[in-house]
Amino acid sequence: MQAKPSAAAARRGEGYAAFHRLLLAWYNRYGRKDLPWRNTRDAYAIYLSEVMLQQTQVKTVLERFYVPFLTRFPSLRALAEAPQDEVLSAWQGLGYYSRALNLHKAAKASAAGLPADVEALRALPGVGKNTAHAVAAFAFHQPVAVMEANVRRVLCRIFAISKPVEADLWEKAAALLDASHPFDYNQAMMDVGATVCTKRAPACAICPAQAICRGKDAPELYPAAKMAKKVPVRRETIWVLRNEAGEFYAAARASRFLGGLYQFAQSDAEATGLRVGKHHFARAHGKTLGVVRQQYSHFTLEADVMLLEAGKAGGKDWYGPRALLGLPMSMAEKKVMGLLGLSGGGGDG
Ligand code: SF4
């Protein structure tokens, strides 16, 4: 059911009535209306799509992850009741695993149903302002503006802002909103950003925002390009410990980064030995399997992979090849498995 916009919200969009009409007409004709999360009233399915789309492209989410995840966990309750390892396994390949952990926690906190209110949505783990607004607008038709990366660029250009300040941009987003059609308006703005006002080749001649756009004479200036940050390289050693029963050592990470995913033993690159439980392993007894490289958002991992025979070591945290393949693991570990000949992955050297 569509929420009625407040008088204040409706007033904010005044002055843009002609733009709203053009935008809706454009959306009716060119909008990507076949996306599955635009054709459901299930707030959980919409919320899931928003979380997946936070750091992953539409094409990837659509082709490989959205439907399988929903099939495995068809409701918020089903997700809430699933073990964490299963949720992480279903998320494998999407990266940014804290999203899956937060999604799981949020499902546990609201298994009976998601709240419609923006502030209540924002109180859920991992839900920032944009995700809260997107769920409120798309699942509950609340009159709030969405501002993901594409919309952000469109707003910077419409208002000719080269160095955007977050709070100001949110105000602009609210001022421009068509409060009577929050679903179509927000979807349309995202589509304009993704298909017309693209980063490198904005097609101003066919843009529904052309009449109000102050940046159209030099769109490349808005927003100003940021200096690319140099990503540091982190050098480590991954120790693949194999006991005489053919089991491998792997433990779930307790850290925030990749938390919950299983990893082989790891140390800094220079370590000459490693202790696991009561056993000590020396690098000198290891066999080099290769090098694994993995790019993360804030660093690049470059790890030598060593295989060590662990004799009688075993017990908890030791897995046979089959069980190992069933554990949720990050891409770096998958590559190590490739070096071991246990999966389709592979090292870089
Ligand atoms: S007129 Fe051009 S710069 Fe302005 S929003 Fe449209 S495509 Fe972007």
Boltz pocket constraint, residues with backbone or C-beta under 6 A from the ligand:
constraints:
  - pocket:
      binder: B
      contacts: [[A, 154], [A, 157], [A, 158], [A, 196], [A, 197], [A, 198], [A, 202], [A, 203], [A, 204], [A, 205], [A, 207], [A, 208], [A, 209], [A, 210], [A, 213], [A, 214], [A, 215], [A, 216], [A, 219]]
      max_distance: 6.0
